Amino acid sequence: MKERLITPSYCFIIAAHFLFCFGFWLLMPVLPFYLQEEFNVTKTAIGVVLSCYTVAALCIRPFGGYLLDTFARKPLYLLAYFIFMSMFMGYLLSGTLTLFIICRIVHGFSFGLTTVGGNTIVIDIMPSSRRGEGLGYYGLANNLAMSIGPMVGLFLHDAGASYPLIFSCGLGVCIVGFCFASSVKTSYKAPVKREPISLDRFILLKGIPAGISLLLLSIPYGMTTNYVAMYAEQIGLHCSSGLFFTFMAIGMAIARLVSGRQVDKGKVTQVIKAGLYLVCISFFLLVACLYVVQWHATLCIALFYTISLMMGVGFGIMFPAYNTLFVNLAPNNQRGTATSTYLTSWDVGIGIGMVMGGFIAEVSSFNQAYLVGACLTIVSLIYFHCKVTLHFNSHKLR
């Protein structure tokens, strides 16, 4: 008989995660336009400013993992969630680019700690025998937010809504999310003996090979989430970019419903490889849109949305598998460190993708940026096949 996965606390943390992610995704495709229209910054500068968020999240995550493994997890999670929520008010009040950057950095710090805390707590409250499935459903909350958030954000922007109104929407949903997060009940965590400070308390050293593969993969992902609307505009593709995220999220949702159970059967590396192949194909097809749109615009729109669906399936297959891979390399008292290493690797790549995508678009075009990203997915696939699979099979603890 299967152990019980669906509990009130599990439902509360999924709801909190969904609303947290909705606030994040609501702003993601809108902020490049905001910076361009309100502060008149260049594409390269947009990438640098937006990457401050990711760099801040990256800086806090290794320490966040250590703190979560050492102290009570829920209070730290709630504190980070509250600060994240408050920064939407900060955007409303920031009238200069400098103040916006400061808010962006603080937002990134709180985002980093909240995601590590949420991922660690959800692992704590679910049975280990259903971890892949449980993480799949937990990630599904992000996919649902991803399908709705960007579409709502771009709809509001295209409909002429003011940026303060868009920021207020983000603030409102996060307030509700914080209420759900406060309702999560966690088991008592006995004080742990504080180990001497060392590198492996902040980074899961055995997870570095997988982290490199994940980093290479997240660079083109970062380019896509931030610049796909501008890319479509640049190549003359007249369609709703918000629907790109919707189809991508649908693909992720479908994949997560299947992949989590396969991961629980021990097929961690096989699931990741399947996702890598799909993602590689998707990015090369995205590059091809430049040429297809010149030949047949309607066909290119269909291809554009098909690509988003394929990307969603590819990444959706891999996310719970990668998360489980990191956790299975770590002892139970380093779950926070394992989760932070997983998320840090992802954030580094997204930050690089933001800056690299903006820079390449400035000196050349977004099409060339996505070509570079497509090549990086091939490098990630080869590295995972030749190095990461063997390393994981040799060092996994469960």
matplotlib code that plots the C-alpha trace (Angstrom):
import matplotlib.pyplot as plt

x = [0.0, 1.3, 2.1, -0.1, 1.2, -1.8, -2.1, -3.4, 0.1, 1.2, -1.8, -1.1, 2.6, 1.6, -0.9, 1.7, 4.3, 1.8, 1.0, 4.6, 5.5, 2.6, 3.9, 7.4, 6.1, 3.7, 6.6, 9.1, 8.1, 6.9, 10.1, 12.2, 9.5, 9.3, 13.0, 13.0, 9.9, 10.5, 14.3, 15.2, 18.0, 19.7, 19.2, 22.5, 21.6, 18.3, 20.1, 22.5, 19.7, 17.5, 20.4, 20.9, 17.9, 19.5, 22.9, 21.4, 19.4, 22.6, 24.6, 22.1, 21.2, 24.4, 24.0, 20.3, 20.9, 23.2, 20.8, 17.9, 19.9, 20.9, 17.9, 14.1, 13.0, 9.5, 10.4, 13.2, 10.9, 8.2, 10.6, 12.0, 8.4, 7.4, 10.4, 9.7, 6.1, 7.2, 9.4, 6.4, 5.6, 9.3, 8.8, 5.8, 7.9, 11.1, 11.2, 14.8, 16.8, 19.1, 16.2, 14.8, 18.1, 18.3, 14.7, 15.7, 18.6, 16.6, 13.9, 16.5, 17.9, 14.4, 13.5, 16.6, 15.9, 12.1, 12.6, 15.3, 13.1, 9.9, 11.7, 13.3, 10.1, 8.0, 10.6, 10.3, 6.5, 6.2, 7.0, 10.5, 9.0, 6.9, 9.5, 9.7, 5.9, 5.6, 8.2, 6.5, 3.2, 5.0, 6.7, 3.4, 2.3, 5.1, 4.0, 0.4, 1.7, 4.0, 1.0, -1.1, 1.4, 3.2, -0.1, -1.8, 1.3, 1.5, -2.2, -2.3, 0.7, -0.7, -4.1, -2.5, -2.5, 0.0, 3.0, 1.9, -1.3, 0.8, 3.1, 0.0, -1.4, 1.8, 1.7, -1.9, -1.4, 1.7, -0.2, -2.7, 0.3, 1.9, -1.3, -1.2, 2.5, 1.8, -0.7, 1.8, 2.6, 6.0, 7.4, 9.6, 13.2, 15.6, 18.6, 21.6, 25.2, 26.8, 29.6, 32.7, 32.3, 33.5, 32.7, 30.5, 28.1, 27.2, 27.7, 27.0, 30.4, 29.2, 26.5, 29.0, 29.1, 25.3, 25.3, 27.6, 25.2, 22.2, 24.0, 24.7, 21.0, 19.6, 21.5, 19.2, 16.2, 17.1, 17.3, 13.9, 11.9, 13.3, 13.5, 11.2, 8.6, 11.3, 12.6, 9.1, 8.8, 12.2, 11.6, 8.2, 6.1, 2.7, 1.3, 0.7, 4.0, 2.0, 0.6, 4.2, 4.5, 1.0, 1.9, 5.3, 3.6, 1.0, 3.9, 5.6, 2.4, 1.9, 5.5, 5.6, 2.5, 4.5, 8.2, 7.9, 6.6, 9.4, 11.9, 10.5, 11.2, 14.9, 15.1, 16.6, 19.3, 17.2, 14.4, 16.9, 18.4, 15.0, 14.3, 17.7, 17.0, 13.7, 15.2, 18.0, 15.6, 13.4, 16.1, 17.3, 13.7, 13.4, 16.4, 14.8, 11.7, 13.7, 13.7, 10.3, 8.5, 9.8, 8.4, 5.0, 4.0, 1.0, 3.1, 5.7, 3.2, 2.1, 5.8, 6.4, 3.7, 4.8, 8.3, 7.0, 5.1, 8.2, 10.3, 7.8, 7.7, 11.5, 12.1, 9.1, 10.6, 14.0, 13.1, 11.9, 14.6, 17.4, 16.0, 15.8, 19.3, 20.8, 18.8, 19.9, 23.5, 23.2, 22.6, 19.3, 21.0, 22.1, 18.8, 18.9, 22.4, 21.5, 18.4, 20.4, 23.1, 20.5, 18.8, 22.1, 23.3, 20.0, 20.2, 23.8, 22.8, 19.7, 21.8, 24.3, 21.5, 20.0, 23.3, 24.5, 21.1, 21.0, 24.6, 24.4, 21.1, 22.7, 25.7, 23.9, 20.4, 18.2, 18.4, 22.1, 21.7, 19.3, 21.8, 24.4, 21.9, 21.0, 24.7, 25.0, 22.2, 24.2, 27.2, 25.1, 23.7, 27.2, 28.5, 25.6, 25.9, 29.7, 30.3, 27.2, 25.5, 28.6, 29.3, 25.7, 25.6, 28.9, 28.0, 24.2, 23.1, 19.6]
y = [0.0, 3.4, 5.9, 9.0, 11.9, 14.3, 16.0, 19.4, 20.8, 19.4, 21.1, 24.4, 24.5, 23.7, 26.6, 28.9, 27.9, 28.4, 32.0, 32.8, 31.6, 33.5, 36.7, 35.9, 34.9, 37.8, 40.2, 38.1, 39.0, 42.6, 43.9, 44.2, 46.5, 48.4, 49.1, 50.1, 52.4, 53.9, 54.2, 54.0, 51.4, 49.3, 45.6, 44.8, 46.9, 45.2, 41.9, 43.2, 44.8, 41.7, 39.4, 41.3, 39.3, 36.0, 36.9, 37.8, 34.5, 32.7, 34.4, 33.5, 29.9, 28.2, 30.0, 29.3, 25.6, 25.7, 27.8, 25.4, 22.4, 24.1, 26.0, 25.7, 25.7, 27.1, 30.5, 31.1, 30.2, 32.6, 35.4, 35.0, 34.8, 38.0, 39.9, 38.6, 39.8, 43.2, 43.9, 44.3, 47.4, 48.4, 48.4, 50.6, 53.1, 53.1, 56.1, 55.8, 53.0, 52.8, 52.2, 49.6, 47.7, 47.8, 46.3, 43.8, 42.6, 42.3, 40.5, 38.1, 37.4, 36.6, 34.5, 32.4, 31.6, 31.1, 28.5, 26.6, 26.7, 25.6, 22.7, 21.5, 21.7, 19.8, 17.0, 16.9, 16.5, 13.9, 10.1, 9.3, 6.4, 9.0, 11.8, 11.9, 12.0, 14.5, 16.8, 16.5, 17.8, 20.5, 21.6, 21.5, 24.5, 26.5, 25.2, 26.4, 29.7, 29.8, 29.2, 32.0, 34.6, 35.7, 35.6, 37.8, 40.1, 40.6, 40.9, 43.7, 45.4, 45.1, 46.4, 49.5, 48.8, 50.9, 49.2, 50.1, 48.1, 45.1, 45.3, 45.6, 42.3, 40.6, 41.9, 40.8, 37.2, 36.9, 38.1, 35.2, 32.9, 34.0, 33.0, 29.5, 29.2, 30.2, 27.3, 24.6, 22.3, 20.9, 18.2, 19.2, 19.5, 18.7, 21.0, 19.6, 19.7, 22.5, 21.1, 23.1, 25.5, 23.9, 24.1, 21.1, 22.7, 25.3, 23.3, 19.6, 18.7, 15.4, 17.3, 19.5, 17.4, 17.4, 21.1, 21.9, 20.0, 21.8, 25.2, 24.7, 23.8, 26.8, 29.4, 29.1, 28.7, 32.1, 33.6, 32.2, 33.3, 36.8, 37.5, 35.3, 38.1, 40.4, 37.7, 37.1, 40.9, 41.1, 38.4, 39.7, 36.9, 38.4, 36.2, 36.2, 35.6, 35.0, 31.8, 30.6, 30.4, 28.8, 26.0, 25.6, 25.2, 22.7, 20.6, 20.8, 19.8, 16.8, 15.7, 16.0, 13.8, 11.0, 11.6, 11.7, 8.1, 7.0, 8.7, 6.8, 3.6, 4.5, 5.8, 9.1, 9.4, 7.9, 10.5, 13.4, 12.1, 11.9, 15.5, 16.7, 15.3, 17.1, 20.4, 20.2, 19.8, 22.5, 25.2, 24.4, 24.7, 28.0, 29.3, 28.0, 30.3, 33.2, 31.4, 29.8, 33.1, 34.5, 31.5, 31.0, 33.1, 31.0, 27.8, 29.6, 30.6, 26.9, 25.9, 28.6, 27.1, 23.5, 24.4, 25.9, 22.6, 20.5, 22.7, 22.3, 18.5, 18.4, 20.6, 19.2, 15.7, 16.8, 19.1, 16.5, 14.1, 16.6, 17.6, 13.9, 13.3, 16.0, 14.8, 11.2, 12.2, 13.8, 12.4, 13.4, 16.2, 17.9, 18.1, 21.8, 21.9, 19.5, 21.6, 24.8, 23.4, 22.2, 25.6, 27.6, 25.7, 26.6, 30.3, 30.7, 29.6, 31.7, 34.8, 34.1, 33.6, 37.0, 38.8, 36.8, 36.9, 40.7, 41.2, 39.0, 40.6, 44.1, 43.2, 40.8, 39.5, 37.3, 34.6, 34.3, 34.3, 31.3, 29.6, 29.8, 28.5, 25.6, 24.6, 24.7, 22.2, 19.8, 20.3, 19.6, 16.4, 15.1, 16.0, 14.4, 11.2, 10.9, 12.2, 12.8, 9.4, 7.4, 9.8, 9.5, 5.7, 5.5, 8.0, 7.8, 7.0, 5.8]
z = [0.0, -1.0, 1.8, 1.9, -0.2, -0.3, 3.2, 4.2, 4.6, 1.3, -0.4, 1.5, 0.4, -3.2, -3.1, -1.6, -4.2, -7.0, -5.9, -5.2, -8.8, -10.3, -8.9, -10.3, -13.8, -14.0, -14.1, -16.1, -19.7, -18.7, -17.0, -20.3, -21.7, -18.4, -18.3, -22.0, -21.7, -18.3, -18.1, -21.8, -21.3, -24.0, -24.5, -22.9, -19.9, -19.6, -19.4, -16.7, -14.6, -14.8, -14.0, -10.6, -9.4, -10.4, -9.1, -5.7, -5.6, -6.5, -3.7, -1.0, -1.9, -0.7, 2.7, 2.6, 2.4, 5.4, 7.4, 6.6, 7.6, 10.9, 12.1, 12.0, 8.4, 8.5, 10.1, 7.6, 4.8, 6.0, 6.5, 3.0, 1.6, 3.4, 2.0, -1.5, -1.2, 0.1, -2.8, -5.1, -3.1, -3.5, -7.3, -6.9, -4.9, -6.9, -9.2, -10.4, -12.0, -9.0, -6.6, -9.0, -9.1, -5.2, -5.1, -7.7, -5.7, -2.5, -4.4, -5.7, -2.2, -0.9, -4.0, -3.5, 0.1, -0.4, -3.2, -1.2, 1.9, 0.0, -1.8, 1.4, 3.4, 0.8, 0.8, 4.6, 4.6, 1.9, 2.1, 0.6, -1.4, -3.4, -3.6, -7.4, -7.7, -4.9, -6.4, -9.8, -8.4, -6.5, -9.7, -11.4, -9.3, -11.0, -14.4, -13.8, -12.7, -15.7, -18.0, -16.5, -15.1, -18.3, -20.3, -17.7, -17.5, -21.2, -21.6, -19.0, -20.7, -24.2, -22.9, -21.7, -18.0, -15.9, -14.5, -10.9, -11.6, -12.7, -9.7, -7.4, -8.9, -8.1, -4.5, -4.1, -5.1, -2.9, 0.1, -0.4, -0.9, 2.3, 4.2, 2.7, 3.6, 7.2, 7.4, 6.6, 9.5, 9.7, 12.1, 15.0, 13.9, 16.7, 17.1, 15.2, 16.2, 14.3, 12.2, 11.5, 8.6, 5.4, 1.7, 1.7, 4.1, 1.4, -1.8, -2.4, -3.8, -5.2, -7.1, -9.0, -12.2, -12.4, -11.6, -14.6, -16.9, -15.5, -15.7, -19.4, -19.9, -18.1, -20.1, -23.2, -20.8, -19.3, -22.8, -23.6, -20.6, -20.8, -24.5, -26.5, -26.8, -28.2, -30.5, -32.0, -32.5, -34.1, -36.7, -37.5, -36.0, -35.2, -32.4, -28.7, -26.9, -23.8, -25.3, -25.8, -22.0, -21.8, -24.2, -22.5, -19.1, -20.5, -21.8, -18.4, -16.6, -18.9, -18.5, -14.7, -14.3, -15.9, -15.1, -11.3, -11.2, -13.6, -11.3, -8.3, -10.2, -10.3, -13.9, -12.9, -15.6, -18.3, -17.7, -17.8, -21.1, -22.7, -21.7, -23.0, -26.5, -26.7, -25.5, -28.0, -30.9, -29.6, -29.5, -33.0, -34.3, -32.5, -34.4, -37.6, -37.0, -38.5, -41.9, -41.7, -41.0, -44.3, -46.2, -44.4, -41.5, -40.4, -40.4, -38.4, -35.7, -35.5, -35.3, -32.6, -30.3, -31.0, -30.0, -26.7, -26.0, -26.8, -24.5, -21.8, -22.1, -22.2, -19.2, -17.3, -17.6, -16.3, -13.4, -10.8, -12.1, -11.6, -8.1, -7.1, -8.5, -6.2, -3.1, -3.7, -3.6, -0.2, 3.4, 5.0, 7.1, 3.9, 2.0, 2.2, 0.8, -2.0, -2.9, -2.8, -5.1, -7.6, -7.6, -7.6, -10.7, -12.4, -11.3, -12.5, -16.0, -16.1, -15.0, -17.7, -20.2, -19.4, -19.9, -22.8, -24.6, -24.2, -25.3, -28.4, -29.4, -29.0, -31.3, -33.6, -33.1, -30.8, -33.4, -33.0, -29.2, -29.5, -31.9, -29.2, -26.6, -28.9, -29.1, -25.3, -25.0, -27.1, -24.9, -21.8, -23.4, -24.2, -20.8, -19.0, -21.0, -20.6, -17.1, -15.0, -15.5, -14.4, -11.5, -10.2, -10.4, -8.4, -5.7, -5.1, -1.6, -2.4]

ax = plt.figure().add_subplot(projection="3d")
ax.plot(x, y, z, "-o")
ax.set_aspect("equal")
plt.show()
